[in-house]
Amino acid sequence: MVWKTTGRALICVGVAASLSIGLAACRPAPALTAQEAEGKHLYQVRCAHCHEDNDLALKKVPPDLHGVFAQKTLPSGAPATDEAVRQNVLAGKGMMPAFSGRFTGEQMAALLAYLHTGLR
């Protein structure tokens, strides 16, 4: 098969290739597990006020937690591990208040599971 290489043909091939690559990457995210869904609910009611919305008008905006486990370290410099996040949540750090006694072990596990999704 012989292809004529006109500008228009090259553009069409380029657009088709771009669309196929783009569509291949546009897969829906897997559904959240029941534990992750519970973690999402907890995040929305207990964390998002500061870490996303800043509806408390904090002068120092708390760190964004999207993809927090995709990095090797937390914004504080601590290793990005479940234990470090658990410690920050329960004991507080800097301006973040302690949430000790506000999460059961099961709820903390759900919150961590949701944070591992990258907050989808």
Backbone bond lengths (Angstrom), bond angles and torsions (degrees), N, CA, C in turn:
res aa  C-N    CA-C-N  psi(-1)  N-CA   C-N-CA  omega(-1)  CA-C   N-CA-C  phi
1 M - - - 1.441 - - 1.523 108.22 -
2 V 1.309 116.39 135.65 1.461 121.52 -178.67 1.521 107.97 -109.89
3 W 1.313 115.49 131.53 1.471 121.05 179.31 1.517 108.60 -108.72
4 K 1.298 115.18 133.83 1.454 119.32 173.17 1.520 106.79 -85.14
5 T 1.265 116.96 134.70 1.461 120.58 -177.58 1.520 110.03 -101.04
6 T 1.279 114.52 77.45 1.465 118.70 173.51 1.516 107.75 -95.84
7 G 1.281 116.44 161.05 1.461 120.63 179.66 1.516 111.79 -56.49
8 R 1.322 116.52 -40.77 1.458 121.02 -178.32 1.527 111.06 -66.01
9 A 1.313 117.89 -40.53 1.464 121.30 179.98 1.520 110.57 -66.04
10 L 1.315 116.68 -41.19 1.458 119.69 178.85 1.520 111.33 -64.47
11 I 1.303 116.68 -38.67 1.472 120.24 178.03 1.520 109.78 -63.76
12 C 1.328 117.48 -44.69 1.466 121.09 -179.87 1.518 111.22 -61.70
13 V 1.328 116.94 -43.25 1.453 120.53 178.89 1.525 109.69 -64.49
14 G 1.330 116.56 -42.17 1.469 120.77 179.14 1.514 112.15 -62.73
15 V 1.324 116.55 -42.85 1.469 120.55 179.04 1.519 110.01 -65.57
16 A 1.328 117.91 -43.37 1.464 121.18 179.95 1.532 110.47 -62.72
17 A 1.313 116.82 -42.27 1.467 119.73 179.12 1.516 110.60 -65.09
18 S 1.317 116.78 -42.17 1.470 120.43 178.75 1.521 111.03 -62.14
19 L 1.306 116.89 -42.75 1.461 120.18 -179.71 1.517 111.16 -64.89
20 S 1.310 117.52 -41.82 1.469 118.72 -178.72 1.523 110.75 -67.40
21 I 1.316 117.99 -38.05 1.466 120.45 177.03 1.522 109.43 -67.50
22 G 1.324 116.84 -44.93 1.467 120.65 -179.66 1.515 112.23 -62.92
23 L 1.325 116.29 -42.18 1.458 119.44 -179.20 1.524 111.36 -69.37
24 A 1.307 117.48 -32.60 1.463 120.05 177.89 1.519 110.80 -64.66
25 A 1.327 116.49 -31.95 1.468 120.80 -179.38 1.525 111.94 -85.32
26 C 1.314 118.17 -8.62 1.465 122.01 -176.33 1.520 111.64 -95.71
27 R 1.280 115.72 55.57 1.460 119.60 175.78 1.518 107.74 -90.42
28 P 1.323 116.89 141.83 1.462 117.59 177.42 1.525 110.35 -64.92
29 A 1.320 115.15 144.18 1.467 119.75 177.95 1.524 108.40 -64.16
30 P 1.315 117.00 145.31 1.461 118.78 177.26 1.521 110.26 -59.99
31 A 1.303 115.72 149.35 1.470 120.17 179.35 1.527 109.31 -63.46
32 L 1.315 114.92 147.97 1.461 119.90 177.34 1.529 109.45 -70.31
33 T 1.314 115.64 144.16 1.457 119.72 172.59 1.532 107.94 -71.42
34 A 1.310 117.22 169.80 1.471 120.47 177.82 1.529 110.32 -60.13
35 Q 1.324 116.62 -40.20 1.468 120.17 179.36 1.529 111.06 -65.66
36 E 1.330 117.27 -43.81 1.464 120.69 178.65 1.524 111.40 -64.78
37 A 1.341 116.80 -38.34 1.459 120.57 177.97 1.525 110.91 -63.66
38 E 1.326 117.42 -40.13 1.469 120.99 175.79 1.526 109.89 -63.82
39 G 1.326 116.26 -41.40 1.461 120.70 177.13 1.517 111.89 -62.54
40 K 1.329 116.37 -38.57 1.472 120.31 177.73 1.525 109.99 -62.38
41 H 1.322 116.39 -44.30 1.464 120.20 178.49 1.534 110.43 -60.43
42 L 1.318 116.85 -46.11 1.464 120.54 178.91 1.522 110.91 -61.65
43 Y 1.319 116.75 -42.67 1.463 120.91 178.67 1.531 110.16 -60.13
44 Q 1.329 116.39 -45.65 1.457 120.33 -177.50 1.528 112.66 -63.93
45 V 1.329 117.32 -37.71 1.465 119.16 -176.70 1.527 113.86 -90.43
46 R 1.345 117.85 -20.64 1.465 118.87 -175.79 1.519 114.99 -119.21
47 C 1.315 118.20 -16.56 1.466 119.73 -173.97 1.528 113.58 -119.62
48 A 1.326 116.28 -39.77 1.463 120.50 -172.40 1.529 113.03 -62.44
49 H 1.324 117.80 -26.20 1.471 119.70 179.95 1.519 111.08 -53.79
50 C 1.311 116.19 -38.96 1.470 120.41 -179.27 1.529 111.90 -100.04
51 H 1.340 116.56 -46.21 1.457 120.14 -171.33 1.516 114.31 -78.56
52 E 1.328 118.23 -9.89 1.468 120.19 176.29 1.516 111.65 -129.58
53 D 1.322 116.78 -56.15 1.457 121.11 -172.10 1.523 113.46 -82.38
54 N 1.316 117.29 -30.00 1.465 123.62 -172.29 1.521 109.92 47.02
55 D 1.341 116.66 41.47 1.454 120.62 -179.47 1.526 112.28 -73.57
56 L 1.332 116.58 -1.49 1.463 119.91 173.68 1.526 110.36 -92.91
57 A 1.335 116.59 3.01 1.467 123.87 178.46 1.527 112.04 54.00
58 L 1.321 115.62 45.52 1.451 120.28 178.29 1.529 109.24 -67.93
59 K 1.327 116.39 137.44 1.464 119.77 -179.18 1.521 110.94 -69.02
60 K 1.320 116.75 -40.09 1.465 120.36 174.97 1.523 106.91 -99.60
61 V 1.318 116.11 110.20 1.464 121.16 -175.63 1.525 109.24 -72.07
62 P 1.333 117.40 127.03 1.472 121.15 178.11 1.527 110.99 -61.71
63 P 1.325 116.95 157.33 1.470 119.64 -177.61 1.525 112.58 -66.57
64 D 1.317 113.94 148.98 1.462 122.31 174.21 1.528 107.18 -71.30
65 L 1.313 117.56 132.13 1.462 121.06 -177.04 1.526 113.42 -100.16
66 H 1.336 117.72 2.98 1.462 119.58 176.45 1.526 108.80 -62.85
67 G 1.304 116.76 126.03 1.452 121.75 179.00 1.520 114.22 68.05
68 V 1.325 116.85 25.23 1.465 120.08 -176.17 1.530 112.20 -58.21
69 F 1.322 117.67 -32.45 1.461 119.94 179.76 1.535 112.24 -88.91
70 A 1.319 117.80 -1.49 1.464 120.77 176.44 1.526 110.54 -78.28
71 Q 1.311 117.03 -18.33 1.461 122.83 178.87 1.531 109.42 -94.63
72 K 1.308 116.85 160.10 1.466 120.72 177.65 1.517 111.00 -77.60
73 T 1.334 116.22 -26.57 1.461 119.79 -179.09 1.521 110.55 -129.47
74 L 1.314 114.24 156.10 1.460 121.49 174.63 1.530 108.36 -78.22
75 P 1.331 118.20 165.26 1.464 119.56 176.99 1.532 112.96 -54.26
76 S 1.322 117.58 -26.05 1.469 121.49 179.32 1.528 112.38 -77.18
77 G 1.325 117.04 -12.05 1.460 121.29 -176.47 1.518 113.29 98.70
78 A 1.322 117.29 -12.84 1.471 121.37 177.67 1.529 109.00 -69.30
79 P 1.330 117.73 155.03 1.469 119.55 177.01 1.528 111.14 -58.80
80 A 1.315 116.80 143.25 1.469 121.40 179.54 1.523 109.01 -80.58
81 T 1.329 115.58 79.02 1.459 121.66 179.78 1.526 108.71 -124.32
82 D 1.326 114.99 160.84 1.463 119.40 176.26 1.522 110.44 -56.77
83 E 1.309 116.61 -43.14 1.462 120.31 -176.67 1.530 111.71 -64.64
84 A 1.321 117.75 -40.40 1.471 120.43 178.89 1.526 111.03 -65.98
85 V 1.331 117.28 -41.69 1.470 120.10 178.50 1.527 109.25 -66.40
86 R 1.326 117.23 -44.97 1.470 121.33 178.34 1.531 109.87 -55.70
87 Q 1.325 116.60 -45.40 1.463 121.49 -179.60 1.532 110.93 -62.80
88 N 1.338 117.54 -43.72 1.471 120.73 178.62 1.520 111.12 -61.81
89 V 1.325 116.72 -42.76 1.464 120.50 -178.23 1.526 110.52 -67.90
90 L 1.305 117.03 -47.67 1.464 120.07 -173.96 1.530 113.17 -75.99
91 A 1.331 117.59 -37.05 1.467 120.27 -176.48 1.525 112.84 -98.80
92 G 1.331 116.70 -15.98 1.458 119.38 -175.58 1.518 110.15 79.46
93 K 1.309 115.48 166.73 1.466 119.92 178.95 1.521 107.22 -163.37
94 G 1.314 116.30 129.37 1.463 119.77 -179.12 1.518 110.11 60.04
95 M 1.322 116.46 -124.00 1.468 121.39 -179.79 1.527 113.18 -80.61
96 M 1.329 116.72 -12.40 1.466 119.59 -178.17 1.526 109.41 -75.98
97 P 1.319 116.21 125.64 1.463 119.01 178.82 1.533 111.21 -72.65
98 A 1.300 115.92 159.14 1.459 121.77 176.47 1.525 109.73 -75.18
99 F 1.311 115.92 140.01 1.457 121.54 177.48 1.526 110.78 -112.29
100 S 1.317 116.26 22.32 1.458 120.90 178.13 1.521 109.21 -60.17
101 G 1.325 116.12 134.02 1.462 120.68 -179.06 1.516 113.73 84.89
102 R 1.325 117.74 -5.67 1.474 120.78 -179.98 1.529 112.73 -101.82
103 F 1.315 116.39 -8.92 1.458 121.88 177.94 1.519 108.72 -128.29
104 T 1.309 117.11 132.59 1.459 120.32 169.77 1.528 106.99 -77.05
105 G 1.311 116.53 169.09 1.461 120.08 175.98 1.519 111.77 -59.39
106 E 1.325 115.81 -39.41 1.465 120.95 179.28 1.531 111.06 -66.18
107 Q 1.325 116.60 -40.55 1.462 120.00 178.37 1.528 111.42 -66.81
108 M 1.330 116.97 -39.56 1.464 120.05 178.45 1.520 110.26 -64.14
109 A 1.334 116.60 -40.71 1.467 120.28 177.34 1.532 110.27 -62.13
110 A 1.323 117.52 -39.00 1.464 121.74 178.96 1.528 110.23 -66.92
111 L 1.321 117.16 -43.42 1.466 120.76 178.97 1.529 110.12 -61.58
112 L 1.314 117.14 -44.99 1.461 120.72 178.64 1.527 111.01 -62.93
113 A 1.325 116.75 -41.41 1.469 120.41 178.57 1.529 109.91 -60.01
114 Y 1.326 116.89 -41.77 1.465 120.10 178.96 1.529 110.58 -67.85
115 L 1.307 118.68 -42.53 1.462 120.96 178.54 1.537 110.84 -59.87
116 H 1.323 116.97 -33.37 1.474 121.09 177.46 1.505 112.14 -66.83
117 T 1.330 119.35 -19.58 1.471 121.07 177.48 1.517 111.45 -76.42
118 G 1.312 118.03 -10.55 1.470 121.09 -175.46 1.517 111.73 86.00
119 L 1.322 117.45 9.46 1.476 126.23 -179.17 1.519 111.12 69.67
120 R 1.306 116.16 55.48 1.468 119.61 176.62 1.499 110.53 -92.46
